[in-house]
Amino acid sequence: MSFLFGQRPQPSSAEKIAAAEAEVEMVSDMFNRLSDSCHRKCVPADYREGELNKGESVCLDRCASKFFDVNIKVSEKMQSQAAAGGGAGGMGAMGGM
């Protein structure tokens, strides 16, 4: 009866599990896109050494940093549009990227 007094009803256990599964899926997808994108940009196709060299390591570090910066900016932009009533057109935080 908490909804009668202005409080939101608590999500059920199944809803919590579904939300957690969706979040794991979203994080896994973002990690896979980050890995694929930065690997293509920073690591040559013909492996010469068993370990990353300094240039590859720096490139991967910068690539990951830029990836997260862009992800944050896109998320903030989408949230501001949703708050203004513009909506996001049904796309996820990184929908078309």
URNORHU-V773594 format. One record per residue. N is the residue number from 1. RES is the residue in one letter. SS is DSSP state (H for helix, E for strand, - for the rest). D_FIRST is the distance of its C-alpha to the first C-alpha in Angstrom with 2 decimals. Layout:
BEGIN
n/res/ss/d_first
N/RES/SS/D_FIRST
N/RES/SS/D_FIRST
END
This chain:
BEGIN
n/res/ss/d_first
1/M/-/0.00
2/S/H/3.78
3/F/H/5.35
4/L/H/5.68
5/F/H/7.67
6/G/-/9.81
7/Q/-/9.05
8/R/-/9.84
9/P/-/8.25
10/Q/-/10.67
11/P/-/13.63
12/S/-/14.63
13/S/H/17.90
14/A/H/19.86
15/E/H/18.80
16/K/H/19.85
17/I/H/23.09
18/A/H/23.80
19/A/H/23.39
20/A/H/25.67
21/E/H/28.17
22/A/H/28.32
23/E/H/28.95
24/V/H/31.68
25/E/H/33.25
26/M/H/33.30
27/V/H/34.85
28/S/H/37.35
29/D/H/38.37
30/M/H/38.91
31/F/H/40.96
32/N/H/43.06
33/R/H/43.79
34/L/H/44.72
35/S/H/46.97
36/D/H/48.68
37/S/H/49.26
38/C/H/50.62
39/H/H/52.67
40/R/H/54.35
41/K/H/55.13
42/C/H/56.29
43/V/-/57.73
44/P/-/60.86
45/A/-/60.99
46/D/-/64.08
47/Y/-/63.10
48/R/-/66.01
49/E/-/64.58
50/G/-/62.11
51/E/-/60.27
52/L/-/59.06
53/N/-/61.60
54/K/H/60.84
55/G/H/60.66
56/E/H/58.22
57/S/H/55.99
58/V/H/55.98
59/C/H/55.32
60/L/H/52.33
61/D/H/50.91
62/R/H/51.30
63/C/H/49.99
64/A/H/46.77
65/S/H/46.32
66/K/H/46.89
67/F/H/44.56
68/F/H/41.65
69/D/H/42.65
70/V/H/42.61
71/N/H/39.29
72/I/H/37.72
73/K/H/39.41
74/V/H/38.32
75/S/H/34.69
76/E/H/34.78
77/K/H/36.47
78/M/H/33.97
79/Q/H/31.03
80/S/H/32.81
81/Q/H/33.54
82/A/H/29.96
83/A/H/28.84
84/A/-/31.60
85/G/-/30.43
86/G/-/33.33
87/G/-/31.43
88/A/-/33.21
89/G/-/34.39
90/G/-/32.52
91/M/-/34.63
92/G/-/33.58
93/A/-/34.51
94/M/-/38.03
95/G/-/38.08
96/G/-/41.75
97/M/-/43.29
END
